[in-house]
Amino acid sequence: IFSLLRRSLSIFSSSSGGIPFLSMTSAHAAGRGPEVPAVSLNDGHTMPALGLGVYQSQPGQETYRAVLSALRLGYTHVDTAAVYGNEKDVGEAVRASGVPRERLFITTKLWNSEQGYESALAACRASLARLGMTYVDLYLIHAPVAGKRQDSWRALEQLKREGLARSIGVSNYGIHHLQELLQSCTIRPAVNQIEVHPFLTQVPLVAFCQSQGILVQAYSPLARAQRMGDPGLVRVAQRVGRSAAQVMLRWALQRGMVVLPKTVREERLRENLAVWDFELGPGEVAALDQLNSDLVTGCDPTKWP
């Protein structure tokens, strides 16, 4: 498997536009899934290339069990947000897992109603209290709220200086939002987290981010399971002998993105993690590119003014 993994990783520095994976995460242990390579951010930190998203995971035992199972399987990257209402459960699962905090990458986000300079500073501290942590690895502005996003970014820069957020970034920003931010920021965003999958390829936005050294994180990389039976997707999955979900994740990874699939089922956690021992050929990537139909499965703040 490791020789296959080394061969598969070579594609990330190819003409597909991918970004190279730098290192492997924590040591492989019996019963755990494949180890997840890490990508480099523009501030010198690294991030596991695949993580668990907990959007719409119910607060309480559902989130706690999902995160604990993921960490025991070998996940080291968890993405939550203040508005999800499950930061406390993520923190409790982290502590119960026994995995040292420094081996994990934890993201949370500033919600819209808390945007502004002072309120953003307070919101991050409140998130840290709910998580039971002294820092997060990544703190994101959840969406580009007009009239407040610039002050919110100044607050994130301050949080980074104080060490409360090791990396800072944005979510749901369109090109015009990023251009505005890049003209005024002192610290450039490390990440833009957006909805991306073969049915919503976001080519111009992804290309702009990559041209600016901003890593794209793909949320809803499985399109919320709305297109798993698509004939074009099924054909590619059958050709490579993998599930439709694995093919969608692999497509995004080979396009140079970090993926954040969401599930609360252990068998799906295992399936989503098992994407490092195969690769999609150029024809298969091109076939998936052709599935784009601009399918937005939620709202689309990238179009906000």
N, C-alpha and C positions, 0 to 999 in steps of 0.2 A: 504493500500500500504506500509506503514512503517513497519508493522509486516512482510510482505513478503520480504521487503528489508533487514531487519535484518537477516532473515533466509538465504536469498541468499548470503549475505556477508560472512556467515560462511564458504563457500566453499573455500575462498581465503587462508585460513590457513590449508587446507586439503592436502592430498597427491597428488593433481593435480599439485603441484609445484607453486601455486599462492602465492601472497604476501598479507598480511592483509591490508585492508582499515582502516584508522585511524579515520577519522572524516568526517562530512558533511560540504559542503561549505555554501555559503550565504543563508540566510533565504528564505524559499519558499514564493513566492508571486503569487497572482492571475494571471492566464494567462501564467505563466512560466511552463517549463517542470520539470521533476523530478530533485531533487538535486543530484549532482555528488559527490561521495565519494572521498577522497584524499588518496594518497599513500605517504609513507615516502621515502625520498632519503637518500643516505649514508652520506650526509653532514648536516642532521638535518632539512632541508627544506621539505615542502610537495608540492605535485603536484596533481591537479585534474586528475582522472583516465581516463577521456575522454575529448578530445579537438577538436577544429575545425582546420583542415589543410587548408591552402589557396594556396597550390601548384596548378598552372595552373588556378587559379582564376584571371580573367583579371584585371590589374591595373585600378583604377578609380572606377566608380560606382558599378561595379559588386562585387568587393571585399568589398567595403564600405558597401553595402547593406547586403551582406552575413554575415559579422562580426557583424553589428549592429543588425540584426535579431537574430543571435545566442546569443548575450549578453542579449537581451531582453527576450529570451526564457529560459535563465538560464545557458548557457555556461559561464564558467569563465576561459577557457584555449584556447589560440589561438596560432597556430604555423605558423610562416612565415620564410622568409629568404631573404637575400640581393638579391640573384639572381632572386627571384620571381618578383621583381619590384613593390611590393605592400605594403611595410612596411608603407609608408605614409598613405595609405588608412586604414590600420589596426589601426594606431594611431588616425586618425580622427574619426573612428567609436568608439573606446574606449572612447574618450572624449565626443562624442555625446550621448553615451549610458547613461551617468550619473552614471555608476557603479564606485565606488571608485577604484582608481588604485591598492590599497593594497589588494583588494579582487580578483584581476585578476592574472593569470599566463601567461606571454607573453614570447614566445621563438622566437629567430631569429638565423641566422647561418652565419658563415664565409665562403665566397665563395673561390673556389680553386685559382683564380687569385690573391687573397689578402693574401694568406698564407705566413708565415714568421713572425718574431717577431714584428718588427716595423709596418709592413703593417697590421698585425692582430690587433694591438692596435688601429691603425687609422681606420680600417674597423668597429670595434665595435662602436667607437665614431660616425662614419658616420651613422651607423644603428640607433643609439639612436637619432641622430638629425632627421632622417627621421621619426622615430616613434613619436618624440616629447616627449620622456621619459628620465628620469635620470638614469634608470637602466632597465635591462631585468631580468626576473626570471631565464632564462636558455639561455646560449649562447653555440652553438655547432660548432665544426669543421664539415663542410658539407660533406667532403669526405677525405680519407687518401692520401694526395698528397706526394709522395716519395720525400725525401730530404728537405721537408719543414714542415711536420706535427709535428715534435718534437719541432721546434722553435715556431710553432703556438701554441702548447700546453703550452709552457712557457708563452706566451703572455696571454692565457686564465687564467692561474694561477694568473698572475698579475692583470688582470681585476677583478677577484674575490676578490683579496685582496683590491682593490680600491673600491669595492662595485658597480661596473658598471654591473657586472653579479653576481647574487646571487648564482647560481649554474652553473657549466660548464660540458660539456660532448662532445660526438662525435656522428657522424652519418655515417652509411655505413662502419663501421669498422668490419673487420673479426677477427677471433681469433688471427691470427699472428700479426695484427696491435695492438690489445689490449695487447697482451703479451709484445710487444715492448714498448708500452706506460707505462705499469705497472712497468716495470723494471727501468724506469728513472723518473717518475713523482714525484712531491712533493705532489700534490693534485690528488686524484684518480678521474676518470670521474664518474659523478653521473648517466649518461645516455648513452646508445647507441641506436640511432634511426635507425631502419632498416626496410626493407620491410618484413612483416610477415602476413600471412593469411592461411586458411586451405589448400590452394594449394601451399604454400611455407612455410612450418612449421619451417625451420631453426633450427631443434632440437639441433644439437651440439653447434651452436653459442648462442642460447638462454640459454642453460644449462650452458655454460661457463660464460656468463654475470651474471646469477643468482648466480653462485658459487662465483663470485667475488664481489657481492653486487652492481652490476651495473644494474640499471633498464632498461628494454627493452621497448622502445616506438615503436609501430607498425605503420609505415606509409603505405599507400595503403592497409589498413586492409580489404577492400572490393574487392581487386584484380582489381581495376579500372572497376568494374562491368563486367569483362570478363567471369565470370563463374556463374552468378546468376541463370542460368537455369540448372546447373549441377544436374543430378537426385539424387545423394547422398545428396547434400545440400538441395534440395527441399524436400526430404523425412524427413529430420530432422526438417526443418522449418514447415512442415505440422504437424508433430508429436507434436511439442510444441506450435503450433498456432501462430507463429511469422513470420515475413518476413525473406527472405534469408539474407538480410543485417544485421538485428538484431541478427540472429544466428551467423553470422561471427564475429560480434563485441563481442558478449557474449563469444564465444570460446576463443578469444584472452584475454579477461578480466579474464576468469577462468584459463588461462594459466599464469596469473601473469603479463600481459603486460598492458601498457597504450595505448589507441587507438586514432588515429588521422584521422577519416574519413573526406573526403572533399566533400562538396556540396555547391551550391549557391541557392538551392531551399528550401523555408521555410518548406514545408511538409517533405522533407528529413531531415532537421535539427531536426524536432520534432521526426521523426521516429528513427533517430540514437541516440537520447537522451533517448529514452524509452526502456532501456535495464536493468533496475534495479529491476524489479518486476517479473522476472522469472529466472530460472537457467536451465542449461543443465545437464542431468544425466550423469553418467560415460559412459554408452553405447553410448549416443549421442556425447559426447566429443571424444570417441574412433572412432566413425564413421566418424567424421569430420577429425580427424588425418589421417585417411586412404585416404583422398582425395589428399594428398600431391603428386604433380607431378613436384616439383621444378620450378614452374611457376614464372619467373621473368617478371614483367610487364614493367620495364624500363631497365636501365643499372644496373650493379652489381659491385659497387666499392669494396665490401667485398672481391673480388678475386684479386684486384690490388696488385702489389708487394709492 
